[in-house]
Amino acid sequence: MEKSSPPLYTERAELYDLVYQWKDYRREAQQVRSLLREAGVGAGSRVLEAACGTGSYLAELAWDHEVAGFDLNEGMIGQARRKLPEVPLWQADMLTVEPEQVGGRYDAVLCLFSSIGYLWPQDRLREGLRRLAALLRPGGVLILEPWVRPEVWEEGRPTLQTAGHPELDATPVEIYVARAGVSSSREVGGLRISVMELHYLVARAHHGVEHFVEHHELWLCPMEVLVDAVEQAGLVPRWLDEGLSTGRGLIVAKCPAP
Ligand SMILES: C[S@@+](CC[C@H](N)C(=O)[O-])C[C@H]1O[C@@H](n2cnc3c(N)ncnc32)[C@H](O)[C@@H]1O
């Protein structure tokens, strides 16, 4: 099933870091670092982020790891390259990626901020996880942050976020972004899919105000289904209720050593 990517990941990727300026990547990367240490992946090890977006986790983890990343969308990779000119970054799809495309196998593969939620139905999820598992060396670790758990999803909830930035793209412009939506969901082939229709207002100095709408559909995948899919990929998962963001949990999965 082909799905087109939302503008925030493509032609409007320059807005991504502004929209998520509230997110504490430094604190979350520190949590990831601790989990990696516990799993035996220490400083200096090779870490790959799948669906790395604009590279905000990589920027933090680059302090003490050899990092690399890939993402489906060139727009996101373009932003990441500007931030991290020294870091190897590739355009690749979790559904087709192979080790040769992304610098071989790694001590750890990360897939964070719910990027896995875009992989549905079940056969796409399984294929994506199988591909991510194949990027690990034996004994390596996958850290997977799911989308919101179905039991905590709030239907019909309005959201409004605003963000402003005095300087974007190193030009002396002022820019403000407002993003509003109301959460909903639909049934597709027995799966519950969250649907977010997000309206953006972008006010840019000397440019006026622009409006665009984007559509996200992520699977409200039950925890047991996700854990099972990680096992099917040949990994040994551990579920953590307390993850990086509220209501999402986290999976830390080990690739068995031979
Ligand atoms: C919510 S963003 C997270 C980006 C980054 N991990 C972060 O935390 O800022 C979701 C990302 O998943 C990427 N993505 C979606 N489907 C993908 C796929 N099949 N393969 C690789 N990347 C994908 C999108 O392009 C987007 O960059």
The ligand as a Gaussian input file, in Angstrom:
#p B3LYP/6-31G(d) Opt

LIG

0 1
 C        7.870000      11.785000      13.704000
 S        9.181000      11.800000      12.541000
 C       10.532000      11.289000      13.589000
 C       11.883000      11.774000      13.085000
 C       13.025000      11.633000      14.085000
 N       13.208000      10.259000      14.484000
 C       12.765000      12.515000      15.297000
 O       12.546000      11.950000      16.376000
 O       12.758000      13.731000      15.181000
 C        8.850000      10.356000      11.574000
 C        9.902000      10.096000      10.508000
 O        9.682000       8.804000       9.940000
 C       10.081000       8.871000       8.583000
 N        9.538000       7.701000       7.905000
 C        8.225000       7.376000       7.744000
 N        8.111000       6.206000       7.084000
 C        9.383000       5.766000       6.850000
 C        9.917000       4.627000       6.201000
 N        9.127000       3.696000       5.655000
 N       11.258000       4.487000       6.147000
 C       12.079000       5.444000       6.673000
 N       11.618000       6.557000       7.280000
 C       10.285000       6.722000       7.377000
 C        9.535000      10.216000       8.127000
 O       10.113000      10.684000       6.943000
 C        9.889000      11.086000       9.348000
 O       11.163000      11.658000       9.206000

